[in-house]
């Protein structure tokens, strides 16, 4: 149950540790977005979360948030902050106490994700956060986590019958397509490159192919010459399914047997030399192989349902105002 506990509890934390303070106690502030039993959630706080999400979308998808999604996202963020404040207040009512060691451990784990203390502090400054405000936020997160562990986690139980029923009623989820494990060496050639440069790239890869045919190691040559990020792994792209690659690459990869080397393959990315290292046939994943993943999936759903019901009850008993 240990892994499931961590998995379920992760759903309790709606935002990252860089969320900032959720609400302020005391006098109402200008530009308030909501109040939860008298505790104010400011519009500035919602805006800070908006900024974090917008930057995340820009960095992961390479494009800005669509204008029509702004009010939708803002509403979700505000409701998430309200839910979190309700949970924190309930945890305080139940006198949930978090040990300082747990807070320190969480901060150290967070710092460990950065290459240096300086990089971590730069990120703190970028988010306009002090270490004390971060410490306060983490303490709140852990307080809420303990509350949910106490009130909800015991209600989350997925039986073998539940998981088998899901497996039997959703056969489409367990169909695996044919896969190949392929490595490649890429010499880039943009579509608009002049013919001379293209020919140079092709000749370079032809020379590499001859070296492999004479017995040199594919992975070593990939590390030396490939212009793909996979070069550091010897060109290994791991397992690939049909429909997940550009067609010339896919056609070549799936025409090879394990150990075979392709001719030079041309795609919009450039020139490729492909080696297939393994191949698996299409199959239906057996139940026993899927059982634990199914339980985790159903557990996440059950946890969310129980949490939402718990928060809904807190809302009914309390006073939430949205301005």
N, C-alpha and C positions, 0 to 999 in steps of 0.2 A: 504493500500500500504506500511505501515511502515515495516512489516516483509519482504516483497519482496524487499524493498530498501536495507535492510541489506544483504539479501541473494544474490542479484545481485552484490552488491558492493564487497562482499567478493571475487568474482571472479577476481576483479581487482588486488588483491594482490597475486602475483605469488609465493612469498616466505615468510617465517616467519619473525618475527621481528629480529631474530638472523642471518639475512642474511649478515650483515656487509655492508660497503659502496659499492655502485654499480659501481662507476667509479671515476676517479680522474681527476681534471682539471689541465691544465698546460702542462708541458713537457711530451712527451711520455716516458713510462717506459719500462724497459727490460721485455721481455716475454709478450708482449701485445697479447691479443686474438682478439680484434676487436676495432674499433673506430666508434663512432656515432657522426657525425657532429663535429669531432675533439676531442671529449671526449673519453678517453681511458678506455676500459674494459680490465683489466689485466688477464693473464693466472692464476695468483695466486688467483684471485677472483673466477674464474671458479672452480679452485681446491678446494677452501673452500666450495663452494656449493656442489661439488661432495662428499666431506667428510661428510657433513650434511646428504645428501641423503643416502649414504652408511651406516652411523650409524643408520639412521631411519629404513632402510630395515633390518639390522642386529637385531635391537631391537624388531621389530614388526613381522618379519618372521623367525627369528632365523637362518638365513643363509646369506652368503655374496652375493653381487651382482655378477651375472654371467658375466664372462669376455666379452662375446659377446654383453652384454648390456651396457658396459662402454662407447663406442663411441656414442651410441644412446643417452644415458643419458647426456653425455657431450654436444652433439649438442643441445639438448632440453634446457639445462641450459643456454648455451650461447645465444641462440635465445630469451629465456625469459629475460635475462639481457639486451639484445639489445632493445627489446620491451619496457621494463620498463624505460630505459634511454630515449628513444624517447618520451614516455609519460611524463616523468618528465621535459624534455626540453620544450615540448609544454605547459605544465602547467606554467612554468616560463615565457614563451613568452606571455601567457595570464594573467600574473601577479596574479596568484592564490596565496592567502596568507592563511597560517594555523595559527590559534591562538595557543599560547603557552599552554593555558589551555588544549586544545585538545591533545597536545603532552604529557603533564603531566598525563592526565587521562588515556591515552593508556599505558604509562609506569606503572602506578599504577595498572591497570588491569592485565598487564603482570606479575608484581610482585605478585599479588594476587593468581596466579596459582601455586606459590611455597609455601612450608610450612613455610619458614622463609626467612628473608633478606639474611642470610648467605648462604642458599641453592641457592638463586638467584644469588648472587655474585660468588659462586663457578661455576655455569653454565656459567656466563659471562667470567670468567677466562678460563674455558675449551674451550670456543669458541674464545678465544683471542680477546675479545671485551671490550672496555671501555664503561662507561655509556654515555659518550658524543657521541661516534660513534653510539650507539644504539639510542640515542635521534635524531641524524641526520637521521638515517635510517627511524625511525618512522615518522619524519617530511616529508620525501620524500614520504612515503607510503600514508600519509594523503593528501598530495598535489595531488598525482595522483588520489586518491579516489575522491577528489572534482572535478577534471577535468572530470573524467568519469561520475560523477553525472550530471555535467552540459551538457556534449556533447552527452551522450549515454542513460542515464537512461530514459529520456523522450521519447525515441524511442521504449522502451520496454513496449509493451502493449499486453496482451493476453486476447482475448475476450471469452465470454462464448461459442460462436460458435467454436472457436479454440479448447477449452478444450473438448467440446462434440465430435468434430470430431476425436480428438485423442483417446478418450475413445471408440468410436464406431469402429475405425479401428485397435485397439490393444486389442482385448478381452482377449488375453492370459496374459496380464499384471494384470488383475483384478480378476483372478481366485485364490481363497484361498483354500488350502487343509484343510482337517479336522485337528483340533488341540486339544491337551489336555494341561491343566495347571497342572504341576506335581511338587511335592516336593519329595526330597529323603534324606535318611541318608546313607552315604557311609562309609564303613570300608574298607580301602585300603588293597589290597593283590596283590602283584606283581606276574606275571606269573611264575617267577623263585623262588617264596617263597617256603620254605619247607612245607610239609604236616601238620606238627604240628602247625606252625604259621597260616596257612590257616584255620585250624580247630578252632583255638582260635578266629580268626576274625569272623568266621561264628557263633560261640556260643555267642559271644558278641552281635551280631546283633539279634540273636534269643531272647536273654534276653531283648533287647530293644523292640522288637516286642511285647513281652508278657506284658511289662509295658504299651504300647500304648493300647493294647486290654483291659487292666484293667482301662483305662480312662485317663492316663497321656497324656499331650499335645504333639503332634507330633513335632511342631515347637520348643518347648522348648528343647526336647530331641535332635533334630537335631543341635541346637546351642551348646549343650553340647558335643555331641559325633561324629557328622559327620566330616569326614576328607576331605570334599569338600569346596571350597571357598563359596559355597552357604549357608554354615552353618550359617553365620552371618545374613542371611535373613530367617532363620528358614527352610532352605533346599529348598526354592522356586526357581525353575528353569524357572518360567514364562511359556509362551505358547510355545509348541514344535510341529513341523510338522513332518509328516512321512518322513523318509529319512535323518533326521538330527541327529539321535542318533545311537549308536551301536544297532544291531538288537535285542539281548536279552532284553535290556532295553526298546526299542521301542515296542516290542511285548507285554511286560508286561504292560506298561503304557497304550497302546491303548486297552487292554483287560479289563481295570477297568472302573467303573462308578464313577462319582464324590462322594467323601467321602470314597471310598473303599481303602483298604490297600493291597498291594501285598504280596505274599510270598517272601522269600529271592531270589533275582535275582543275578546271577553271570555273570560278564563281565570281560574283560581284566583289568579293573580298580579296581576290587574287588567285595565286596558284597554290594548290594543295598536293601534298603527297600523303596518302592515307594508308595506315596499317591497322587491320582488325586483329584484336587480341583475344576476343571471346564473342560468343554468339549464343543467345537464348531464344528458344521457340516461344511462340504465343502460348499462353496458358491461363487457367483460372487459378488464382492464388488459393491454396487450401485454407480451410477454416482455422486450423491450429496455428498456421503461420500468421493469420490476420487477427487472431483473438485478442491479443493485448492492445493493438491499435484500435480495435472496435471499442473495447472497454474504455479506453482513454477518450475516444470521440464521444461516446454516450455519456461518460462522466462529465465532460465539459458542458454538454447540453444540460444535464441534470443540475450541475452546480449553478449554472447561470439562471435556470428556472427558480431554484430555491433562493438564490440571492435576490432576484427581482421581486419575489413574493415577500421576502423579509424586508426589503427596502420599501416596498409598497405599503406594508403594515406600518412602518415608521412614518411614512408620509401621512397616512390616515390619522395617526395619533398626534402628529405634530402640526406645525403651521409653516407652510412654505408659500412664499409670495414671490412672483416673478414680475419685474417692472418693465 
